[in-house]
Amino acid sequence: MDYSFILYLLAAVLVLVGLAGVILPALPGLPLVFAGLLVAAWADGFAHVGWLPLVVLGAMTALSIVIDVLATTLGAQRLGASRLALAGSVLGTVVGLFFMPVGLFAGPFVGALLGEYLHGRRLGQAARVGLGTWLGIVLGVALKLGLAVAMLGVFAVAWFV
């Protein structure tokens, strides 16, 4: 029995869920995209996509994880955010998922603002930290979307060339 159809279907689902995960912080976006592309390459016995493109895709996935961590942290730390602001940003992101689509964008900002305010900062400083954290998250999402498109491009070039 030929299982390639099932593998291609699994690959497509992994890629689509991964693309959603680039925007939704609860899902590991680009690692899922990479897993889907790996399954697609495996489905035809690596005849179209060999080890070199897969190593490049793996490196891009590792870069996405670094971007994920650094974008939020640097955006917040640049403005002197406390650990409570960072924790608030994470909590706000999770809570924001329940209030889509507005909560997806407002949650990290509100969480960081409240965390910084509870840390003892004035409201103006807390709002600056909240905005910096939110901008870091937005920048991280934009960079990860760019990486996702680049990964799909690398895979397509390897497949068709």
N, C-alpha and C positions, 0 to 999 in steps of 0.2 A: 504494500500500500504506500502511495506517495503522500507524505506529510507536508510537502512544501506549501500547499495552500494554507494549511493551518499555521505554519510558521510565518508566512507572509501576513496573514491576518493578525497574528500576535504582534508582529513587528509594527504593523500600522497602528494598532491600538496603543502600543507602548510609545510610539512617536507622538501620536495625538495627545495622549495623557501627559507626556513630557512637555509638549508645547503649552498645554494648559498650565502645567506646573512652573513654567517660566514666569507666569504672571501670578499664579496662586502660590503663596509661600509655603503652604502646607505640603506641597508635593515636591519631590526632588526632580525638577524639570529636566535639565540637560543630562543628568545620569540616566533618566528614563529614555530620553531621545537616543542616547548612545546605546543603551540596551536594545532598543528597537532596531537601530541600524545594524548592530551586531547580529541580531537574530535574522534580519533580512540577508545579510552576507552569508550567514551560516546555512540559510534555506537552500541556496544553490551550491553549497560546498565550497564557498569562497572563490568561485570561478570568476565572478565579475569584480569583487572587492577583496583585495588581498590584505596582507599584514601591514603594509606601509600606510594606506589610507586609514586603517583601523587604529594604528598607533597615533596618527595625526588626530583622529577623532577622540581618542582617549586623552591626549594632551589637551585638546580643546575642552573636554569635559572637566579635567582637573583645573584648568584655568577658570572655568565657570564657578567652581566651588570657591576658589580664592577670591574671585570678584564678589561673590555673594557675601562673604564674610567681611571683606575689606570695605566695600561700598557703604554698608550701613555703619560699620564701626568708625571709619574715617570721617564720614559725614557728621556723625554725632560728636566724636572726640575733637574735631576741629573747632567746635563751638564750646568745648568744655563740658560735655555731657557726663552725668554721673552714671553709675551702674544701674540705679533705679530708672533712669531715662531709657537706657538700653533694654532693660527688662520690660519696662512699660511699652516700648515700641513693639517688642515681640508679642506681648500679651494683647496689645491693641490690634496687631495684625491678625491674630487668631480670632479675637472677638469680631473684628471687622468682616471676617468671612461669612458670618451669619447675617450680615446686613448689606449684602451685595446689591449693586455695585459700589454704592457710596462708601460703605464700610471698608472696602478694600483699599481705598485711598485715604479716608479719614482716620481709620483705626490706628495705623502706625504713628501718625502725627499726634492724635489725642493721647495715645498711650505714652509716648515720649514726653509730651507736655505735662501730663499728670505725674509721671514718674519724677521728672525734674522738679516740679512744684512740691511734691511730697519730700523731696530731698532737701527742701528748704530754700530754694531759689525764688526770687521774685517772679511774678507772672510774665514780665517782659523777657527776662532771660530764659524762662522755661519755654516760652513760645518760640524763641530763636532756636533753642536746642531741638524742640519738636519739629520745626521747619527744616533744620539741618539734617535731622535723622530721616525725615520723609524724603528730602531731596536725594540723600544717599541711597535710599531704597529705590526711588524712581530711576536714578542713574544706573543702579545695579540691574534693574529689570531691562532697561534699554540695552545695556551691554550684553546681557544674556540673550535677549532677542536677536541681537546682531550675531552672536555666536551660534545660536540655533540655526539661523539662515545660512551662515557660513558652513556649519556642519552638514546641513542638507545639501549644500552646494558641493562640498568635498565628496560626499557619498555619490551624488549624481554624476559628477565628473568621473569618478572611479568606476562607476557602473557602466557608463555609456562610452567611455574612451578605451 
